[in-house]
Amino acid sequence: MESSSVTARPPSGLPSRADALALVHEYTQSDSLRKHMLAVEAAMRAYAIRFGEDPERWGLAGLLHDFDYERYPNASHSATAEHPAEGVRILHERGYPADVLQAILGHATYTGVPRETQMAKALFAVDELTGLITATALVRPSKAVREVDARSVRKKMKDKAFARGVSRDDVISGAAELGVDLDAHIQFVIDAMREVAPALGLG
Protein backbone atom coordinates (compact mmCIF):
# COMPACT_ATOMS: atom_id res chain seq x y z
CA MET A 1 0.00 0.00 0.00
CA GLU A 2 2.87 2.37 0.75
CA SER A 3 4.42 2.05 -2.71
CA SER A 4 1.13 2.68 -4.53
CA SER A 5 0.60 5.93 -2.62
CA VAL A 6 4.12 7.13 -3.41
CA THR A 7 3.88 6.37 -7.13
CA ALA A 8 0.34 7.73 -7.53
CA ARG A 9 0.38 10.71 -9.85
CA PRO A 10 -1.30 14.02 -9.07
CA PRO A 11 -4.08 15.28 -11.39
CA SER A 12 -1.49 17.06 -13.57
CA GLY A 13 -0.10 13.68 -14.64
CA LEU A 14 3.34 14.54 -13.28
CA PRO A 15 5.24 12.15 -11.05
CA SER A 16 4.70 13.20 -7.45
CA ARG A 17 7.18 15.22 -5.42
CA ALA A 18 7.29 12.37 -2.89
CA ASP A 19 8.36 10.02 -5.68
CA ALA A 20 11.06 12.47 -6.81
CA LEU A 21 12.33 12.97 -3.28
CA ALA A 22 12.54 9.20 -2.77
CA LEU A 23 14.70 9.04 -5.91
CA VAL A 24 16.98 11.78 -4.55
CA HIS A 25 17.43 9.85 -1.30
CA GLU A 26 18.02 6.58 -3.12
CA TYR A 27 20.80 7.96 -5.31
CA THR A 28 22.33 10.68 -3.10
CA GLN A 29 23.81 10.12 0.36
CA SER A 30 25.55 13.50 0.65
CA ASP A 31 23.58 15.82 2.93
CA SER A 32 25.03 18.93 1.28
CA LEU A 33 24.10 17.73 -2.22
CA ARG A 34 20.57 16.89 -1.09
CA LYS A 35 20.25 20.37 0.39
CA HIS A 36 21.57 21.89 -2.84
CA MET A 37 18.79 20.17 -4.77
CA LEU A 38 16.21 21.45 -2.27
CA ALA A 39 17.57 24.98 -2.67
CA VAL A 40 17.37 24.77 -6.46
CA GLU A 41 13.84 23.34 -6.19
CA ALA A 42 12.77 26.31 -4.03
CA ALA A 43 14.21 28.82 -6.50
CA MET A 44 12.59 27.03 -9.43
CA ARG A 45 9.19 26.98 -7.77
CA ALA A 46 9.47 30.69 -7.02
CA TYR A 47 10.43 31.52 -10.61
CA ALA A 48 7.60 29.36 -11.97
CA ILE A 49 5.11 31.38 -9.96
CA ARG A 50 6.73 34.63 -11.11
CA PHE A 51 6.50 33.60 -14.78
CA GLY A 52 2.99 32.14 -14.49
CA GLU A 53 4.19 28.57 -14.99
CA ASP A 54 3.57 25.31 -13.11
CA PRO A 55 5.59 25.28 -9.86
CA GLU A 56 5.20 21.51 -9.50
CA ARG A 57 6.73 20.89 -12.92
CA TRP A 58 9.54 23.42 -12.45
CA GLY A 59 10.11 22.15 -8.93
CA LEU A 60 10.71 18.62 -10.20
CA ALA A 61 13.40 19.90 -12.58
CA GLY A 62 15.13 21.66 -9.70
CA LEU A 63 14.81 18.80 -7.23
CA LEU A 64 16.10 16.15 -9.64
CA HIS A 65 18.72 18.05 -11.66
CA ASP A 66 21.67 16.56 -9.72
CA PHE A 67 20.15 13.37 -8.28
CA ASP A 68 22.57 11.18 -10.30
CA TYR A 69 25.68 13.31 -9.69
CA GLU A 70 27.04 11.36 -6.71
CA ARG A 71 26.79 8.01 -8.49
CA TYR A 72 27.82 9.24 -11.95
CA PRO A 73 30.03 12.31 -11.35
CA ASN A 74 31.29 12.64 -14.95
CA ALA A 75 34.79 14.06 -14.43
CA SER A 76 35.39 13.77 -18.18
CA HIS A 77 32.34 15.93 -18.99
CA SER A 78 30.91 13.38 -21.40
CA ALA A 79 27.78 14.62 -23.14
CA THR A 80 26.22 11.15 -23.33
CA ALA A 81 27.47 9.20 -20.30
CA GLU A 82 27.19 9.74 -16.53
CA HIS A 83 25.71 12.98 -15.10
CA PRO A 84 23.27 14.31 -16.27
CA ALA A 85 22.70 11.95 -19.22
CA GLU A 86 22.44 8.85 -17.03
CA GLY A 87 19.98 10.53 -14.69
CA VAL A 88 17.85 11.66 -17.61
CA ARG A 89 17.72 8.07 -18.91
CA ILE A 90 16.47 6.92 -15.50
CA LEU A 91 13.88 9.70 -15.37
CA HIS A 92 12.73 8.96 -18.92
CA GLU A 93 12.10 5.33 -17.96
CA ARG A 94 10.01 6.57 -15.04
CA GLY A 95 7.83 8.76 -17.23
CA TYR A 96 9.12 12.25 -16.50
CA PRO A 97 8.08 14.80 -19.16
CA ALA A 98 10.39 15.78 -22.00
CA ASP A 99 10.64 19.46 -21.05
CA VAL A 100 11.88 18.56 -17.56
CA LEU A 101 14.46 16.18 -19.06
CA GLN A 102 15.62 18.81 -21.57
CA ALA A 103 16.04 21.39 -18.80
CA ILE A 104 18.12 18.95 -16.75
CA LEU A 105 20.34 18.14 -19.73
CA GLY A 106 20.71 21.84 -20.52
CA HIS A 107 21.91 22.85 -17.06
CA ALA A 108 25.24 21.15 -17.86
CA THR A 109 26.78 23.20 -20.66
CA TYR A 110 28.97 20.30 -21.80
CA THR A 111 25.94 18.32 -23.00
CA GLY A 112 25.49 20.81 -25.83
CA VAL A 113 21.71 20.76 -25.28
CA PRO A 114 20.33 24.26 -25.91
CA ARG A 115 18.28 25.96 -23.20
CA GLU A 116 15.20 26.89 -25.21
CA THR A 117 12.49 27.07 -22.53
CA GLN A 118 12.08 29.44 -19.59
CA MET A 119 12.32 26.39 -17.32
CA ALA A 120 15.69 25.40 -18.76
CA LYS A 121 17.01 28.97 -18.57
CA ALA A 122 15.83 29.33 -14.97
CA LEU A 123 17.45 26.04 -13.91
CA PHE A 124 20.80 27.13 -15.32
CA ALA A 125 20.43 30.58 -13.77
CA VAL A 126 19.74 29.37 -10.23
CA ASP A 127 21.97 26.28 -10.04
CA GLU A 128 25.38 27.82 -9.33
CA LEU A 129 23.84 30.82 -7.58
CA THR A 130 22.22 28.72 -4.84
CA GLY A 131 25.67 27.31 -4.05
CA LEU A 132 27.13 30.79 -3.74
CA ILE A 133 24.27 31.94 -1.50
CA THR A 134 24.64 28.84 0.70
CA ALA A 135 28.39 29.42 1.05
CA THR A 136 27.80 33.09 1.90
CA ALA A 137 25.31 32.10 4.63
CA LEU A 138 27.58 29.43 6.09
CA VAL A 139 30.40 31.88 6.83
CA ARG A 140 28.03 34.01 8.94
CA PRO A 141 28.14 33.30 12.68
CA SER A 142 24.43 32.41 12.58
CA LYS A 143 24.76 30.37 9.35
CA ALA A 144 21.38 31.86 8.45
CA VAL A 145 20.26 32.81 4.95
CA ARG A 146 18.10 35.57 6.45
CA GLU A 147 21.33 37.50 7.07
CA VAL A 148 22.39 37.29 3.43
CA ASP A 149 21.46 39.87 0.80
CA ALA A 150 22.40 40.56 -2.80
CA ARG A 151 25.12 43.02 -1.79
CA SER A 152 26.90 40.47 0.42
CA VAL A 153 26.71 37.81 -2.31
CA ARG A 154 28.10 40.21 -4.93
CA LYS A 155 30.96 41.02 -2.57
CA LYS A 156 31.77 37.31 -2.18
CA MET A 157 31.58 36.83 -5.95
CA LYS A 158 34.56 39.14 -6.33
CA ASP A 159 36.68 37.00 -3.99
CA LYS A 160 37.96 34.27 -6.31
CA ALA A 161 39.21 32.18 -3.39
CA PHE A 162 35.71 32.03 -1.89
CA ALA A 163 33.50 29.09 -2.94
CA ARG A 164 36.05 28.34 -5.62
CA GLY A 165 33.89 25.65 -7.22
CA VAL A 166 31.09 28.08 -8.09
CA SER A 167 31.26 29.42 -11.64
CA ARG A 168 30.84 33.20 -11.53
CA ASP A 169 30.50 33.21 -15.31
CA ASP A 170 27.52 30.85 -15.10
CA VAL A 171 25.85 33.04 -12.47
CA ILE A 172 26.26 36.14 -14.62
CA SER A 173 25.38 34.55 -17.96
CA GLY A 174 22.47 32.66 -16.40
CA ALA A 175 20.79 35.87 -15.26
CA ALA A 176 21.37 37.46 -18.67
CA GLU A 177 19.93 34.41 -20.46
CA LEU A 178 16.86 34.50 -18.23
CA GLY A 179 16.47 38.21 -18.94
CA VAL A 180 16.66 39.40 -15.33
CA ASP A 181 18.83 41.99 -13.58
CA LEU A 182 21.67 40.25 -11.73
CA ASP A 183 21.17 41.94 -8.37
CA ALA A 184 17.41 41.40 -8.51
CA HIS A 185 18.00 37.77 -9.51
CA ILE A 186 20.34 37.17 -6.58
CA GLN A 187 17.86 38.69 -4.12
CA PHE A 188 14.98 36.73 -5.64
CA VAL A 189 16.81 33.43 -5.14
CA ILE A 190 17.83 34.42 -1.60
CA ASP A 191 14.18 35.13 -0.79
CA ALA A 192 13.14 31.75 -2.22
CA MET A 193 15.75 29.97 -0.12
CA ARG A 194 14.62 31.82 3.01
CA GLU A 195 11.20 30.17 2.58
CA VAL A 196 12.78 26.72 3.07
CA ALA A 197 15.72 27.74 5.26
CA PRO A 198 15.22 25.04 7.95
CA ALA A 199 15.31 22.26 5.32
CA LEU A 200 18.54 23.75 3.95
CA GLY A 201 20.17 23.94 7.39
CA LEU A 202 20.28 27.72 6.98
CA GLY A 203 17.51 28.67 9.42
N, C-alpha and C positions, 0 to 999 in steps of 0.2 A: 504493500500500500504506500509506503514511503516513496519508492522510486516513481510510481505513477504520478504522485502529486508534484514531484520535482520536475518531471519531464513534461507535465501538462503545459500547453501553450496558452498564453493570454489571448483575448479576443483579436488582437492585432495579427496573430499568426506568428509572431516572433518567438524564438526560444525565451524562456523565462530568465529573469535576472538570477534567480536561485540556481538554475541550471548552469548559467555562465560562471557564477561564483564558485560552484562546486568544481568546475573545470579548472579555474584558477588555483584552487587549493590542491587539486590532484597533481597538477603539473609544476607548481611553484612552492617551494619550501621557504624561500627567503622572505622574511617579514618585511624588509625594506622594499623589495620588488612588489610584493602584494600591495603595500601601501601606495607605491607609485601608481599602480593600476587603478586603485581607488581614487587617487587624486586626479588622474586623467579622466576617469569616469565622471567625477563631479564637475570638472571644467566642461566636458562635452555635453553633459545634461544642461548646464547653464547656457551654453552657446546655442543649443538646440531651441531652448525656450526663447532666447533673444531673437533668433532668426525665424521663429514660427515653424520649427520642425519638430519631429517626434523625439522627445527626450529619452524614451526607452530604447529606440533604435540607435541613437547617437551614443547613449550610455553603454550599450553593449560593445560598440566599437572601441570606446575608451577602456572599458574593463578588461577586454580580451586582447588588446593590441600587443601585449608582451607576454601572454600566458605561456608561450612555448620557449621563451628566451633562455630560461635556466637549463632546460633540457637540450636545447639546440642553439647554442650561443652564436654560431656563425662568425667566427673570427676571420674567416676568409672573405666575408661579405659576398657570398654566393647569392645570385638573384633567384635561384631555383631550388636550393637545398637549405635546410635548417631554418632559423628564424628570419623573416616571418612566413616564408613559403610553407614550411612544414605545418605550422599552426593553422594557416589558411586551409590546407588540405584537410586537416582534422575538423575544422569548423564547417567546411563544405560538406563533408560526410554527415555532419550532424544537422544539416539543413539551415545553416545561417544564410541570410540573404546576400546577394551578390554585391550590393553597394557597401555593406559592412566589410566584406572580404576585400574589396578594392581599396577601401580606405585604410585597412590594416596593411595591405601590401604597400600602399603609397607612402606610409609614414617612414619607411626605410628607403632613403633616396637610392641606395644601391640596387634596388629591385628594378628600377627604370620604369615603374608603373606611374603614369601621370596622375596627379591629383586634380580630378575634373569636377568633383562635387564639393559643395560647402562642407559636408561631413569630413571628407578627406583632407581638405585644407585646414579645417579646425583641428583635426587630430594631430596633424603635423605641427600646427602652431602652438598647441598646448603641451605637447609631449616633453620636450626639453625644458620648457619654462617651468613646469611643475617641479622638476628636479632642482632647478635653481631656487625657486621659492622655498622648497623644503630645506635645502641647505642653508639658506638665509635665516630661516626660523630656528634651525637647530643650533646655530652659534649664539643665539640670544640666551640669556640666563634662564628665561622662562620656557624656552623651546616652544613658544606659542606663535602660531601664524597670525594671531590677532595683533601682534606687535610688528608685523611686517607690512610695509607699504611699497608702492611702485618706486619711490625715491631710493629706499634702502636696497631694493633689488637691482636697480640701475647702477648704484654705487658698487655693488658686489660684482656686477657684470664686467666692470672695468678692471677688476683685480684678476689677472689671468691665472694666478696660483689658486684662486678660490674655486671650489667645485670644478676642478680641471676637466672632468669628463663631460661637462655640459657644453654643447656647441652653441656659442654666442651667435654664430652666423645663422644657425637654424632658428634661433629665437627671433632674430631680426627679420630674416626672410619669411618666416612663418607668418608673422603679423602682417607683413606687406602683402603676401599672397592671399591672406584672408580679407585684406582691405580694411584693417583697423589700425588706429594709432597705437604705437608701441606702448607708451605709458598707460593709455587706457586699457589696452590688452592685458598688461601685467596686473593692473589693479583688478580687472574683471576676474582673472584667474585666481588671484589672492582671495577675493570675496567668495568665489565658488568653493575654494578649499576651506575657508573659515566655516562654511556650512556643515562640513563633515570632519572638522578638526579632531574630535576625539578618536574617530576611526583611523585617522592618519598619525596618531600619536603626537599631534601638534596642538592639543587643547590647552 
